[in-house]
Amino acid sequence: MCARSLCQGVLATCTNLGNTLSFRLLFQRRMRAAASAQAARRVLGECLPDVHVTVPDLYCCTTKALVPSSFKYEDLSFTFELYQQDSERQHRISCMEDWNKDFRENEDEEVEEYEDYLSPTVLSNYAAPPHYVNPDANFKENLIWCSTVRGGPEGVCAAAPDAAEPGPTKRIARRTSVAIETHDPWGHGYSSCDWCRPYRMVVTVTRDTDGKMCQIVDVVCRDGEGFQELGGASMTGCVGFMVVPDDGEKDDDDELDNDSEDWGSSDEDRGLSVCCFLGSNQHNKSIEQQLEEPGRDEKVDKAWDGMMNVAYESLGALFELSIKWNNTDPLQIAEALGTLEWY
């Protein structure tokens, strides 16, 4: 569905414009894009009812420009960021402490102390707040995964790369993914779509032509909003998000029958919108079947071992963040994005 090529644009090289763009300037532009998106985030309607267990609101976080800009879709790179509420890290540490305590009661057992993959060093280096996204948030969120990729005609997919292993089996490289826990309290390996709620997905677009940025997606999963599990047991979160709203008046004749095969609801179809996906697990596969064999990196292996000890039965591996356009014409997508404010 989506292109998975790595980005080779201005964010990757910072030299496309003859070194005129410094990292300081890119930082400033990213901050302005994030601040604008935070101020503009609003509800425009409802998402497609028959895709979700509950019907979340349809959000938008972009602003129309007074003067449109022109560029090619091929000149855009898309940065996906996945944030996780810090309460998840605290929950993992608490569970591991209980697990260690239980095993210490058996003197024959040698217990290896567990350090969460969001260690103090990782937190201080890049994962902990403040972030570009809403630095004054009341909820502490840690950046746990990030990838910059090119887009395809149907959408944009940031996937955890497969491991370079011999044979036909495709498994995720351990160092390119992160564990996603479904919080199954009964040990059955699956619970409700509540597992989506600690996460936040942000997508920011950068133009190679001038390095300007626009934050087009900000899926916040709190209070029942944001990602809902697709199909009820897919281990994939899904939600609609408006990128470029139509300025025209809502027409009753535009309403779609919920049984229609047309993509999206009437609210999502009035403008350029996306369906956002959080792929947390390869369904019906254990965590060990999803990941490459251990042995490449001791620290990475130890982090995964700790997660497996805490939540083996309800553990998945992030394999993609993606968006799917409701329009498959790159020229029309670029034209619509050109009507937005870029920073």
N, C-alpha and C positions, 0 to 999 in steps of 0.2 A: 504494500500500500504506500509506503513512504520511502523516500530516499534516505540512505544511511551513511553517505559519504561524510568524512570528517571535514570540518571547515578549514579552508585555506585563505580566508579573507582577511580583512583588516585586523580583526581581533587575534588571529593566529600569528600574523607576521608583524603588524604595526608598522609596515614599511610601504604599503601600497600607495600611499600618497606622498612619497618622497620624504619620509620621516617628518612630515609636517604635523602628524598626530602623535603626541606623546601619551604615555600611559596616564599622566596626570589629567590630560584633556579627556581621555576616554573615561576616566573615573568621574570627572565632573559631569560629563554628558549622561553617564549611567545614573548618577545621583538625581539629575534633573528629570530624567525619564521616569525614574521610580517615584519621585515626589509628585510629579504630575499624575501618574497612574493612581497613586493613593488618594489624591484629592478628587479625582474624577470617578472613582469606583462607585457604581450605582446599580440599582436593579431596573431592568427594562421590561421584564415579563417573566414567563415561566419556561422551563425546559420541556423537552418532549416527554409527555406523561408515561407512555407505555414502554419506555426504556428503563425507568427507575422504579425502585421500591417506593420511595416517596418522591414528590415532584419538587426539585430544588428551584430556586429563583435563577433567572437568566441575568447574569451580571455583565457589565462592560466597564473598562477602565481607561478608554482612550478619549482623546479630545480632537475635534475637527479643527483643521488649520484654516486661516483666513485665505491663504494662497496655497493651492495644491502644488505638490512637487512631482517630478517625473523621474522614473528610474525603471530598471528591468528587474523582474523577479529573480533572475539568475544572479543578480548582484547583492542579494540579501543573505545574511547568515542569521541563524536562530539559536539563541542561548536558552537552554532549559535549566532551571534551578529547582531542586526539591528540598524543601525545608521540613523539619520535624519538630514538634513541640518537645521542649526539654523534659517534660514529665515522662516521656517514653524512655529517655536515658536513665532517669532516676528509677523508673520501674524495673529496668533491666538490672541495674546495680543491686537493687533490693532483692530481686529474685535470686541473683547469683550469690548474694550473701547468705540467704536462707539455704540454698543448695549446698554451699560449702559447709555450713554449720551441720547439716544433716550427715554429710559424709565424714566430718571430723569425729563424729560419735563412734565410728568404726576405726579403731586404731590401725587396722591393717591397710586402710585406704590412704593412698598418697594423693592429696588434693592440690592442684595447681591453682594459685590465686588468679582470679579473673580481673582483667582491666577492660572496661568497655571500649569499643572501637572509637568512641568519641572521648578519647583520653584527654587529660588536662592540656597536653601539648597540642593535640589536634584542635581542641576547642580554642586555645589561645592563638593558634596560627591562622585559622580561617573559618572554623565552623560556628563559633559562638557569635552572638550579636556584639556590636551593631552591624547591620547589613544594609545594602542598598535599599532593600525592600522594607519600608515602614520601620525605621530605626527606633521609633518611640513606642513600639507595640507593647501592650500590657502582657501579652503572651510571649514568653521567651522561646524563640525558634532557632534551631541549629541548622546550618546548611550541611546536608549529608550527601548530595550528589549534584553534579553539574556537567553539562556537555554542550558544545557548540557544533552545529551541523548545518548543511545545506538543505533546502526544501525541494520537494518533488511536486508534480502537478496536482496530486490529490491531497498531499499533506506533508508534514515534517515529522520525522521519527528520530529520536535520540535513543539509541539502543546500547545496552551493555554488550561489548564485543564478545564473540565466541572465543574460547581458548584455542590455541594452536595445538591441537591434539591429533594424532593419527587416527584414521578410520572415519566412518560416516557419522558417528555420534557428535552432535553439536551441543556443547555445554558452555556455560558462561564462565569467562575468566574470573577467578575469585577477586582479583584486585580491582576489577572494573564495575563491580556491583555492590549492593548493600542489602543487608537483611531487612525484611519486612515481616513484622509479627502480626498475626491475626487475633491475638488475645483470646484464644479459645479456652474458657475456664474449665471445660469438661475433658480436655485432652483428646478430642475427636479430630483435631486437625483443621477445624473450620468453625467459624462463628458467623455473626451477621456482618453487614457492611460497615459496622462501627470501626473496623480496622482502618478505614480511610480517614477518619476524622483527625488524627494527629498531623496530617500532611498538608502542605501548601505547595502548589506548582506555579512557577512564574516563567513566562516566555517573553524574551526581549529580542527585538529585531535590530540588526545593525546593517547600514548601507555601506558597501565597499567604496562607493563613489566619493563620499565625504565623511564617513565615520559617524554620521548622526544615528541616533537610537530612538526606538519607540517601544515601550512596554505594552504588549498587546493582550496578555493573559495574566490573570492573577486569581487562581482557584484557591480559595480559603476554605478549609474543611472544618468548620466548627458549628455547633448548634444545629446539626442536621443538614447544613448546606454543603456545597462542594461535591466531591466525588461520591457517586452511588455505585454499588456493585452492578456491573453489566450482566444481565441474565440471571441474577440471583445466586450463582455459585461459580462464577468464572474467575474469581480472584483478580479481576481487572476493574479498576475504578473508571467511571465514565461520567462526563457532564458537559453540557453545552456552555459556550461563552461567546458573547457578541464582541466582535473586533471593530467593525465599521457599521454602525447603525444607519438604517435608512432614515433620512430626514422627513420623508413623506408621512402623511396622516395614515393612521391605521384604518383599513377598509374591512368591513365585515365580510366582503366577498373573498378576502384573502385567507379566511380561516380554513384550515385543513381538517379533514376528517381524521381522527386519531387512528383509524384503521388503514389510512392511506399508506402506500409504499414510498411516498415522497420522503426525502431525507429531512429530518428536523420538524419542528413544530412551526406554526405560523409566526410566532415571536422570533424564532431563530432564523427564519427565512427572510425576514425583512432587513436585509443588509448582508454584509460579509461576516459570517460566524464560523466557529470551529467546534468540533466535538473533541474534547480533551480526554486522554487516556493515561491511566497510571497502571502499568502492567506489573503486578507484584508477585506473580507466581506462574509457573507452567503447570496448568491444572493436572491433577492426578499424578504428579511426580514428586517424590520426596526431595528434600533439599539436597541430599547427596547425589541424586540423579541429575539435578539441575546444574551443579557446580563441577568444574574440572577437578581432577585428582589433586590432593594436597602435595606440597613439596617444593613449589616454586619460590614461596616467600614465607618464612617462618612467622613473621609478625602478622601477616594476613591470615595465615592458617589458624593462628592462635585466636584471632578476633572471631573468626567463624566458629571455632570450637566453643568459645564462650557463649556465643549466641545459640548454638545447638544445644548446649547444656541447659540453657534457660528455657528455651521454647521450641524444642525439636519438633513436637507434633503440630505446631501451628506456625512454622517458619517458612517463609518464601524468600526468593531472591529477586530483587528488582531487575527486570529485563528490558523495560522501555518506558520512556515518557514520549507522548506523541500528540499531535493535533491533526485533525482531518477537516479540510475546508468544505464548505457547502457549495463551493464553486471550483471547477477543475480547469478553468482557463487561466494560465499564468498571467496573460496580459490584463485580464479583468481584475485579478487579485492584486497585481502591482498598482493598477489604476486606483483601486479602492484604498489601498494602503497609502497611496500618495495624497489622499485627502486628509490624512491625519497630521497632527502636530508632531514633528521630529525635533530632537534636542541634541 
